[in-house]
């Protein structure tokens, strides 16, 4: 089992950047595939990005491709989301999640979730 805590959210102007962190505790963080998801007010939670447990492969939603970058540091048990060129449509609560099984963009495959961190982008 793994526990996840996100940090780094906040208020930023359009065009700005933020880096979210997800600190993991528990066993074998390096064995988990990790994902970032977001949920805007009144909308369903959606996939943002994910990284394979090895760190060698990543996936991105089309809406963030080229602007966001996901990475992990298995020695620090931390998972990151660098967000650049933010726009108001990126405003949401961002969640990190862990999957011990498949590497996927489907939120139903992720068993462990953090509490979320709010990102607000002003125009």
Residue pairs with C-beta under 8 A, 6 or more apart in sequence:
1 26
1 27
1 112
2 24
2 25
2 26
2 27
2 28
2 29
2 32
2 98
2 112
3 24
3 25
3 26
3 112
4 22
4 23
4 24
4 96
4 97
4 98
4 112
4 113
4 114
5 22
5 23
5 25
5 114
5 115
6 20
6 21
6 22
6 94
6 95
6 96
6 114
6 115
6 116
6 117
7 20
7 21
7 22
7 23
7 117
8 18
8 19
8 20
8 21
8 117
9 18
9 20
9 93
9 94
9 117
9 118
9 119
10 18
10 118
10 119
10 120
11 120
11 121
11 122
12 18
12 86
12 119
12 120
12 121
12 122
13 121
13 122
14 86
14 87
14 88
14 121
14 122
14 123
15 85
15 86
15 87
16 86
16 121
17 82
17 83
17 84
17 85
17 86
18 83
18 86
18 119
19 80
19 81
19 82
19 83
20 36
20 80
20 81
20 83
20 94
20 96
20 117
20 119
21 78
21 79
21 80
22 34
22 36
22 78
22 79
22 80
22 81
22 96
22 114
23 77
23 78
24 32
24 77
24 78
24 79
24 98
25 77
29 74
29 77
29 98
30 53
30 74
31 53
31 100
32 53
32 98
32 99
32 100
32 112
33 50
33 51
33 52
33 53
33 98
33 99
33 100
33 101
33 102
33 103
33 104
34 50
34 51
34 53
34 70
34 72
34 79
34 96
34 97
34 98
34 99
35 47
35 48
35 49
35 50
35 51
35 96
35 97
35 98
35 99
35 104
35 105
35 107
35 110
36 48
36 49
36 50
36 70
36 81
36 94
36 95
36 96
36 97
37 45
37 46
37 47
37 48
37 94
37 95
37 96
37 97
37 107
37 110
38 45
38 46
38 48
38 90
38 92
38 93
38 94
38 95
38 119
39 45
39 46
39 92
39 93
39 95
39 116
40 91
40 92
40 93
41 92
43 92
45 95
45 107
46 61
47 61
47 105
47 106
47 107
48 60
48 61
48 64
48 68
48 81
48 94
49 58
49 59
49 60
49 61
49 64
49 68
49 69
49 70
49 81
50 58
50 59
50 70
50 103
50 104
50 105
51 57
51 58
51 59
51 70
51 71
51 72
51 79
52 58
52 103
53 103
55 71
55 72
55 74
57 103
58 69
58 70
59 103
59 105
60 68
60 70
61 105
63 89
64 83
64 90
67 83
67 84
67 85
67 86
68 81
68 82
68 83
68 84
69 81
69 82
69 84
70 79
70 80
70 81
70 82
71 79
71 80
71 82
72 78
72 79
72 80
73 79
73 80
79 96
81 94
81 96
83 90
83 119
86 119
86 121
87 121
88 121
88 122
88 123
89 121
90 119
90 121
91 119
91 120
91 121
92 118
92 119
93 116
93 117
93 118
93 119
94 116
94 117
94 118
94 119
95 113
95 114
95 115
95 116
96 113
96 114
97 107
97 110
97 112
97 113
97 114
98 110
98 111
98 112
98 113
99 109
99 110
99 111
99 112
100 111
101 109
101 111
102 109
104 110
